[in-house]
Amino acid sequence: MAKTKADYVLKREQHANRRGREALLPLAQVRANRPVLDWSAYTPPKPDFLGIRVFDDYPLTELVERIDWTPFFHAWELRGRYPALFDDPEQGEHARHLFADAQTMLDKMLTEKWLTARAVIGFFPANRTGEDDIALYPDEGREPAFMTLHHLRQQGPKPAGKPHHCLADWIAPRETGVADYVGAFAVTAGIGIDERVAEFERAHDDYSAILLKALADRLAEALAERLHERVRREFWRYAATETLSNEDLIAEHYQGIRPAPGYPACPDHTEKGLLWQLLDVAQNAGIHLTEHFAMTPTAAVSGWYFSHPEARYFGVGRLGRDQVADYARRKGWTVAEAEKWLAPNLGYEPEE
């Protein structure tokens, strides 16, 4: 106990020192350094439909070729990239056996229909409002907004000429008069998984239970990948002639992004609550949120669709007191509430 306490004293000191070393810039300065986009020379593509579309029983067979197997092996603490991992002198044999077991279970899952995949997507008229928020509108009249999405901006130092990003940058500002759009999605491949996992656990077959969970996670990610592909080619059609291999898709060699609330570009998990409200995810896809905004079934993926050709993934990183206070105001929170939900990103020690 004494050693553990001493270890954690050291960890706290290291954590505090790391925060202190990062020279964050004032919020006004990084907002002035946003990406410069010429909205007068760009017409955002309009989706083929506005509103919601539900996929009640998405064919799992369509997803197998879209599986990214590398994270599957990482879940088993086998480090390396698929399929090169099979030739690793230390991990290769274990990886090959694991992959063979996965293929056997996957075939059985598909044949016996162990799991059901469900999804909901939606497209909505949108414009940036204020500095870093996105307003959603019920129709092309664009008045009034019925929901506001809140985003955060990078505050760390950047080399000269490099902008400080915020997801709202890739949506046309309201004052430009340009009609823009945002998409949203929530998918799962985990409907029915609890019953199967319980069966394995009753039989004391923990290996199969873990294998099933890992495969369901991969299928959920594959469904997110496949639907994003269809969004680009069919539903939003801003890349209708796109022809990419699975390797290209994994490497994100496509136009547009699908950032997820709780991840580096939009680290506030509570924004999932707005997404759930927007798409009625619980009803339409059977995915629920816990009080900490985790998704159940856990084999699920959700996020936003951005179509702008310059949109890129990024990490917000550490946040200064000024931005946290500003974000709290925009969200209708106290600063303490904002610090609670943004704790992993705080670039300072909050007051007790």
VENJOZI-V950616 format. One record per residue. N is the residue number from 1. RES is the residue in three letters. SS is DSSP state (hx for helix, st for strand, lp for the rest). OMEGA is omega in whole degrees, 0 to 359 (NA if undefined). Layout:
n->{N & N}
res->{RES & RES}
ss->{SS & SS}
omega->{OMEGA & OMEGA}
This chain:
n->{1 & 2 & 3 & 4 & 5 & 6 & 7 & 8 & 9 & 10 & 11 & 12 & 13 & 14 & 15 & 16 & 17 & 18 & 19 & 20 & 21 & 22 & 23 & 24 & 25 & 26 & 27 & 28 & 29 & 30 & 31 & 32 & 33 & 34 & 35 & 36 & 37 & 38 & 39 & 40 & 41 & 42 & 43 & 44 & 45 & 46 & 47 & 48 & 49 & 50 & 51 & 52 & 53 & 54 & 55 & 56 & 57 & 58 & 59 & 60 & 61 & 62 & 63 & 64 & 65 & 66 & 67 & 68 & 69 & 70 & 71 & 72 & 73 & 74 & 75 & 76 & 77 & 78 & 79 & 80 & 81 & 82 & 83 & 84 & 85 & 86 & 87 & 88 & 89 & 90 & 91 & 92 & 93 & 94 & 95 & 96 & 97 & 98 & 99 & 100 & 101 & 102 & 103 & 104 & 105 & 106 & 107 & 108 & 109 & 110 & 111 & 112 & 113 & 114 & 115 & 116 & 117 & 118 & 119 & 120 & 121 & 122 & 123 & 124 & 125 & 126 & 127 & 128 & 129 & 130 & 131 & 132 & 133 & 134 & 135 & 136 & 137 & 138 & 139 & 140 & 141 & 142 & 143 & 144 & 145 & 146 & 147 & 148 & 149 & 150 & 151 & 152 & 153 & 154 & 155 & 156 & 157 & 158 & 159 & 160 & 161 & 162 & 163 & 164 & 165 & 166 & 167 & 168 & 169 & 170 & 171 & 172 & 173 & 174 & 175 & 176 & 177 & 178 & 179 & 180 & 181 & 182 & 183 & 184 & 185 & 186 & 187 & 188 & 189 & 190 & 191 & 192 & 193 & 194 & 195 & 196 & 197 & 198 & 199 & 200 & 201 & 202 & 203 & 204 & 205 & 206 & 207 & 208 & 209 & 210 & 211 & 212 & 213 & 214 & 215 & 216 & 217 & 218 & 219 & 220 & 221 & 222 & 223 & 224 & 225 & 226 & 227 & 228 & 229 & 230 & 231 & 232 & 233 & 234 & 235 & 236 & 237 & 238 & 239 & 240 & 241 & 242 & 243 & 244 & 245 & 246 & 247 & 248 & 249 & 250 & 251 & 252 & 253 & 254 & 255 & 256 & 257 & 258 & 259 & 260 & 261 & 262 & 263 & 264 & 265 & 266 & 267 & 268 & 269 & 270 & 271 & 272 & 273 & 274 & 275 & 276 & 277 & 278 & 279 & 280 & 281 & 282 & 283 & 284 & 285 & 286 & 287 & 288 & 289 & 290 & 291 & 292 & 293 & 294 & 295 & 296 & 297 & 298 & 299 & 300 & 301 & 302 & 303 & 304 & 305 & 306 & 307 & 308 & 309 & 310 & 311 & 312 & 313 & 314 & 315 & 316 & 317 & 318 & 319 & 320 & 321 & 322 & 323 & 324 & 325 & 326 & 327 & 328 & 329 & 330 & 331 & 332 & 333 & 334 & 335 & 336 & 337 & 338 & 339 & 340 & 341 & 342 & 343 & 344 & 345 & 346 & 347 & 348 & 349 & 350 & 351 & 352}
res->{MET & ALA & LYS & THR & LYS & ALA & ASP & TYR & VAL & LEU & LYS & ARG & GLU & GLN & HIS & ALA & ASN & ARG & ARG & GLY & ARG & GLU & ALA & LEU & LEU & PRO & LEU & ALA & GLN & VAL & ARG & ALA & ASN & ARG & PRO & VAL & LEU & ASP & TRP & SER & ALA & TYR & THR & PRO & PRO & LYS & PRO & ASP & PHE & LEU & GLY & ILE & ARG & VAL & PHE & ASP & ASP & TYR & PRO & LEU & THR & GLU & LEU & VAL & GLU & ARG & ILE & ASP & TRP & THR & PRO & PHE & PHE & HIS & ALA & TRP & GLU & LEU & ARG & GLY & ARG & TYR & PRO & ALA & LEU & PHE & ASP & ASP & PRO & GLU & GLN & GLY & GLU & HIS & ALA & ARG & HIS & LEU & PHE & ALA & ASP & ALA & GLN & THR & MET & LEU & ASP & LYS & MET & LEU & THR & GLU & LYS & TRP & LEU & THR & ALA & ARG & ALA & VAL & ILE & GLY & PHE & PHE & PRO & ALA & ASN & ARG & THR & GLY & GLU & ASP & ASP & ILE & ALA & LEU & TYR & PRO & ASP & GLU & GLY & ARG & GLU & PRO & ALA & PHE & MET & THR & LEU & HIS & HIS & LEU & ARG & GLN & GLN & GLY & PRO & LYS & PRO & ALA & GLY & LYS & PRO & HIS & HIS & CYS & LEU & ALA & ASP & TRP & ILE & ALA & PRO & ARG & GLU & THR & GLY & VAL & ALA & ASP & TYR & VAL & GLY & ALA & PHE & ALA & VAL & THR & ALA & GLY & ILE & GLY & ILE & ASP & GLU & ARG & VAL & ALA & GLU & PHE & GLU & ARG & ALA & HIS & ASP & ASP & TYR & SER & ALA & ILE & LEU & LEU & LYS & ALA & LEU & ALA & ASP & ARG & LEU & ALA & GLU & ALA & LEU & ALA & GLU & ARG & LEU & HIS & GLU & ARG & VAL & ARG & ARG & GLU & PHE & TRP & ARG & TYR & ALA & ALA & THR & GLU & THR & LEU & SER & ASN & GLU & ASP & LEU & ILE & ALA & GLU & HIS & TYR & GLN & GLY & ILE & ARG & PRO & ALA & PRO & GLY & TYR & PRO & ALA & CYS & PRO & ASP & HIS & THR & GLU & LYS & GLY & LEU & LEU & TRP & GLN & LEU & LEU & ASP & VAL & ALA & GLN & ASN & ALA & GLY & ILE & HIS & LEU & THR & GLU & HIS & PHE & ALA & MET & THR & PRO & THR & ALA & ALA & VAL & SER & GLY & TRP & TYR & PHE & SER & HIS & PRO & GLU & ALA & ARG & TYR & PHE & GLY & VAL & GLY & ARG & LEU & GLY & ARG & ASP & GLN & VAL & ALA & ASP & TYR & ALA & ARG & ARG & LYS & GLY & TRP & THR & VAL & ALA & GLU & ALA & GLU & LYS & TRP & LEU & ALA & PRO & ASN & LEU & GLY & TYR & GLU & PRO & GLU & GLU}
ss->{lp & hx & hx & hx & hx & hx & hx & hx & hx & hx & hx & hx & hx & hx & hx & hx & hx & hx & hx & hx & hx & lp & lp & lp & lp & lp & hx & hx & hx & hx & hx & hx & lp & lp & lp & lp & lp & lp & hx & hx & hx & lp & lp & lp & lp & lp & lp & lp & lp & lp & st & st & st & st & st & st & st & st & lp & hx & hx & hx & lp & hx & hx & hx & lp & lp & lp & hx & hx & hx & hx & hx & hx & lp & lp & lp & lp & lp & lp & lp & lp & hx & hx & hx & hx & lp & lp & lp & lp & hx & hx & hx & hx & hx & hx & hx & hx & hx & hx & hx & hx & hx & hx & hx & hx & hx & hx & hx & hx & hx & lp & lp & lp & st & st & st & st & st & st & st & st & st & st & st & st & st & st & lp & lp & lp & st & st & st & st & st & lp & lp & lp & lp & lp & lp & lp & st & st & st & st & st & st & lp & lp & lp & lp & lp & lp & lp & lp & lp & lp & lp & lp & lp & lp & lp & lp & hx & hx & hx & hx & lp & lp & st & hx & hx & hx & lp & lp & lp & st & st & st & st & st & st & st & st & st & st & st & st & lp & hx & hx & hx & hx & hx & hx & hx & hx & hx & hx & lp & lp & lp & hx & hx & hx & hx & hx & hx & hx & hx & hx & hx & hx & hx & hx & hx & hx & hx & hx & hx & hx & hx & hx & hx & hx & hx & hx & hx & hx & hx & hx & hx & lp & lp & lp & lp & lp & lp & lp & lp & lp & lp & hx & hx & hx & hx & hx & lp & lp & lp & lp & lp & lp & st & lp & lp & lp & lp & lp & st & lp & lp & st & lp & lp & lp & lp & hx & hx & hx & hx & hx & hx & hx & hx & hx & lp & hx & hx & hx & hx & hx & lp & lp & st & st & lp & lp & lp & lp & lp & st & st & lp & lp & lp & st & st & st & st & st & st & st & lp & lp & lp & lp & lp & lp & lp & lp & lp & lp & lp & lp & st & lp & hx & hx & hx & hx & hx & hx & hx & hx & hx & hx & hx & lp & lp & lp & hx & hx & hx & hx & hx & hx & hx & lp & hx & hx & hx & st & lp & lp & lp & lp & lp & lp}
omega->{180 & 180 & 180 & 178 & 180 & 178 & 184 & 170 & 179 & 180 & 179 & 179 & 179 & 180 & 180 & 180 & 179 & 177 & 184 & 183 & 186 & 182 & 180 & 181 & 178 & 182 & 181 & 182 & 182 & 175 & 178 & 181 & 177 & 176 & 180 & 180 & 180 & 183 & 179 & 182 & 184 & 175 & 180 & 178 & 179 & 178 & 179 & 176 & 173 & 184 & 193 & 170 & 185 & 175 & 189 & 185 & 185 & 183 & 180 & 181 & 180 & 187 & 188 & 182 & 180 & 181 & 171 & 188 & 183 & 178 & 176 & 180 & 177 & 179 & 178 & 178 & 172 & 186 & 181 & 182 & 175 & 359 & 182 & 181 & 182 & 181 & 179 & 184 & 182 & 186 & 189 & 183 & 178 & 181 & 180 & 178 & 180 & 180 & 178 & 177 & 180 & 180 & 179 & 180 & 180 & 178 & 180 & 177 & 183 & 183 & 185 & 176 & 179 & 187 & 174 & 177 & 178 & 182 & 173 & 175 & 178 & 177 & 188 & 172 & 185 & 171 & 174 & 175 & 185 & 182 & 192 & 181 & 177 & 177 & 175 & 184 & 182 & 182 & 184 & 173 & 174 & 177 & 357 & 174 & 178 & 179 & 176 & 176 & 186 & 182 & 185 & 185 & 175 & 179 & 179 & 179 & 180 & 173 & 179 & 179 & 179 & 184 & 173 & 190 & 169 & 182 & 181 & 181 & 186 & 173 & 184 & 178 & 181 & 186 & 179 & 184 & 180 & 180 & 181 & 186 & 174 & 174 & 178 & 180 & 170 & 183 & 174 & 171 & 188 & 178 & 181 & 185 & 184 & 180 & 180 & 179 & 179 & 178 & 180 & 182 & 176 & 178 & 181 & 179 & 183 & 181 & 180 & 179 & 180 & 179 & 179 & 179 & 181 & 179 & 178 & 176 & 180 & 179 & 177 & 177 & 178 & 177 & 176 & 179 & 183 & 180 & 177 & 176 & 180 & 175 & 182 & 188 & 187 & 192 & 176 & 172 & 174 & 174 & 188 & 182 & 181 & 174 & 183 & 174 & 178 & 177 & 177 & 180 & 179 & 180 & 177 & 178 & 181 & 178 & 178 & 181 & 176 & 182 & 183 & 175 & 182 & 180 & 195 & 184 & 179 & 192 & 181 & 181 & 186 & 177 & 173 & 179 & 177 & 179 & 179 & 178 & 183 & 185 & 187 & 189 & 182 & 181 & 189 & 182 & 178 & 178 & 183 & 178 & 173 & 180 & 177 & 176 & 169 & 183 & 172 & 358 & 182 & 176 & 185 & 178 & 178 & 178 & 183 & 172 & 172 & 186 & 188 & 184 & 178 & 181 & 181 & 172 & 179 & 174 & 178 & 180 & 185 & 183 & 177 & 179 & 184 & 179 & 179 & 178 & 178 & 179 & 178 & 179 & 181 & 181 & 185 & 180 & 162 & 177 & 179 & 177 & 179 & 180 & 178 & 185 & 181 & 187 & 182 & 184 & 183 & 177 & 182 & 176 & 180 & 178 & 180 & NA}
